[in-house]
Amino acid sequence: MTRFLATERSITSLHPGDGNRLRLFSGSANPALANEIAAYLGIPDGPRVSKSFADGEIYIQIQESIRGCDVFLVQPTCAPVNDHLMELLIMVDACRRASARQITAVVPYYGYARADRKTAGRESIAAKLVANLLLASGVNRVLAMDLHSSQIQGYFDIPCDHIYGAPVLVDYLATRDLGEVVVVSPDVGGVARARAFAKRMDDAPLAIIDKRRSAHNVAESLTVIGDVKGKTAVLVDDMIDTGGTISKGAQLLRQRGAERVIACATHAVFSPPAIERLAEPGLFEEVLVTNSIPIPADQYFPQLQVLSVANMLGEAIWRIHEESSVSSMFR
C-alpha cells in the first residue's frame, strides 16, 4: 500500500493542446525519472533542444508554446553538479522569456545542500547561493525532495515544497520479513529523520551511532546508543556519498550483534569508493535508494535496490498545479 495519498482524478485528458495548461520538461540530468513522472501525469515530456557548444556553453530552446502555462522543469543537480545547475538556470530563463505563467523547478536532488552553514571562517554558504541563483533566473516555486537540512527551505524567498522519499522506502520494507526492527541514525544530526522513519515503521525503536568527523567525507564511528543485538538494523540517511559513514556504521552494528543490516537513503550520490564499500560481502543485506539521481549500470551491485519516486513527484506536481495541499499527501 502506497503511504502517500493520491488524489482521485482522471489524467487521460491532460495532453497539451486540449486547453490544459500543465507542461513538463526534463533537463539532461535524469530524463528517465522525468519520463516516469510524465507517464503518471498522462502528459508528454515536452519537446526542447538541449545541446552544448564546443566551448562548453549550454543551449536550450523550448519547442512548443508555453505562453500562460504552468511549467515544471525536472532537473536534479547531481554530478556534474555545475553543468546540471547551469542547465536548469538556462531552462528557467528560456521559459520565463517564453511567457510561462508559473515556473516550478522540480529538484529531486539539491546539489550544494551540505554547504548550508559556515563551519569555519571565510567559507561560502553555497546552498543559499544556489537558492539565490534560482530566484534570479525566474523560478516561481521549488519542489525538492529530502533536503540535507530542513532550514534550506528558508533560503528561498519563494514557495518551496519539501517532500520525502521515506514512504517509498517504508513501503518496500513492509514487503520484507524483517523480524524485530530497530531504526538507526548514522549520526546525531540525523536523529529527527530516523525518528520520523521509525514512526512510519509502526513506531520501531530507535538507536543512534555516535560519530565524529575528522575531515570532509571522513567519518569515525565510535559507539551505538541503543539495543541492536539480534535485531534487523535499518540504517537511515538522506544520501550515500562515498559510503564511509554508513559502511562504518554497519560494521559497528554487526560488532554490536545486529543480525541483519539494511541501508536506506533517498539520494544515491555514490562517489568513489562507495560501490566497493557498499558491496562488501556480509556487511549489508540490502542497500535501498531511490531514483532521484540516475545510477549508471556499472554502479549496480547485488545488494542494491533502486525504488522509484516518480509517482510521488508526479502527485506533488499535480497538487501544485491544482493549488491543493502537498503536505496532506503524507498524512
C-alpha positions, -999 to +999 in steps of 0.1 A: +000+000+000+015+034-010+019+056+020+011+089+004-024+099-007-030+102-044-059+124-054-089+108-072-088+123-107-088+114-144-055+121-161-065+110-196-073+145-208-042+163-199-025+162-233-012+197-243-034+213-269-068+205-253-068+236-232-048+223-202-020+245-191+003+219-174+036+214-191+066+193-180+102+195-194+132+174-185+168+185-183+196+161-191+203+150-155+176+124-152+154+121-182+142+085-172+127+099-140+111+128-159+095+103-183+081+083-154+066+114-139+052+124-173+036+090-176+020+093-142+005+127-152-006+115-186+013+142-205+045+140-226+079+152-216+078+184-236+099+189-268+130+210-264+165+213-279+194+209-255+230+209-265+265+221-256+287+242-279+324+233-284+334+257-256+310+241-231+282+267-233+247+253-230+219+260-254+182+254-246+152+260-268+116+251-258+099+238-290+062+244-282+042+274-270+041+277-232+026+312-230+004+313-199+013+277-189+022+262-156+057+248-164+075+222-143+112+216-150+126+183-137+164+185-131+183+171-101+215+190-097+236+159-094+271+152-108+283+170-128+267+195-104+277+227-120+267+217-155+233+205-144+227+236-123+236+259-151+214+239-175+184+243-151+190+281-148+191+284-186+159+263-189+142+286-164+153+317-183+140+302-216+106+295-201+104+330-185+112+346-218+085+324-234+059+339-211+052+309-189+026+318-162+045+300-134+078+281-134+084+254-109+119+239-105+115+202-096+148+194-080+147+158-067+183+162-055+196+196-044+233+200-051+254+220-026+229+212+001+256+202+025+271+237+023+242+250+044+261+269+071+296+282+079+317+257+099+349+277+097+359+313+088+358+326+053+335+298+039+307+302+015+271+291+022+266+276-013+232+262-005+219+298-001+238+310-032+220+283-053+187+294-040+195+330-049+205+319-084+173+300-090+153+330-078+173+354-101+167+331-131+129+335-128+118+304-108+084+310-090+084+278-069+107+249-060+097+213-054+126+195-036+130+160-020+148+152+012+169+183+015+200+177+036+188+201+062+153+214+066+164+250+071+173+252+034+136+257+027+140+291+044+168+301+019+141+306-007+121+338-009+095+319-030+074+289-020+094+257-015+075+224-013+096+198+005+086+161+002+102+129+014+114+096+000+107+077+032+072+065+022+086+047-008+114+031+012+090+021+040+065+006+015+093-017+002+104-027+037+068-036+045+070-064+019+100-079+037+101-103+066+124-083+088+117-097+123+125-074+151+135-040+137+155-011+151+159+021+131+194+035+133+206+071+127+242+071+115+249+103+135+233+126+160+223+151+132+201+126+115+180+117+146+150+136+136+150+119+102+154+085+117+127+091+143+102+101+116+112+069+096+108+048+128+073+062+133+063+052+098+076+017+106+049+011+134+069+031+159+100+009+157+127+016+184+155+040+177+193+037+180+220+063+173+256+059+162+279+084+180+302+096+152+329+122+149+341+135+116+377+145+113+375+159+078+351+162+048+340+127+037+359+111+066+339+097+094+349+078+126+321+058+142+326+054+180+296+036+196+260+027+194+234+042+217+205+017+219+199-020+217+206-037+183+216-072+194+197-099+174+177-073+155+174-061+119+191-027+119+177-003+093+203+025+088+186+056+076+202+087+059+193+113+033+221+104+010+250+080+005+281+098-010+314+079-005+297+054+017+321+059+046+296+070+072+271+042+065+296+014+060+314+021+092+281+023+109+271-011+095+304-026+107+298-012+142+262-026+142+275-060+132+301-059+160+273-050+185+253-081+175+228-068+148+216-099+129+209-080+097+218-045+084+198-027+057+208+007+045+181+032+033+188+065+016+169+087-008+199+100-028+225+076-043+254+101-049+278+071-049+312+089-052+342+066-052+348+043-034+312+040-024+304+009-045+334-011-031+323-002+005+286-010+000+292-042-019+315-057+008+303-093+014+285-098+047+280-062+056+246-051+041+218-074+034+203-047+011+210-011+002+178+007-007+179+040-026+156+059-049+160+071-085+162+108-075+197+105-091+204+082-121+226+053-113+249+041-141+247+004-149+283-001-139+275+011-103+249-016-097+259-043-072+240-074-058+226-057-026+213-026-044+176-020-048+165+012-066+130+024-059+111+049-080+098+082-066+082+092-099+046+087-087+052+107-056+068+136-075+040+134-101+013+136-074+031+166-059+033+183-093-004+177-098-014+192-065+008+223-070-008+227-104-043+223-089-034+246-059-042+219-034-023+206-004+011+189-009+017+181+028-016+162+031+000+135+008+018+122+038-010+122+064 
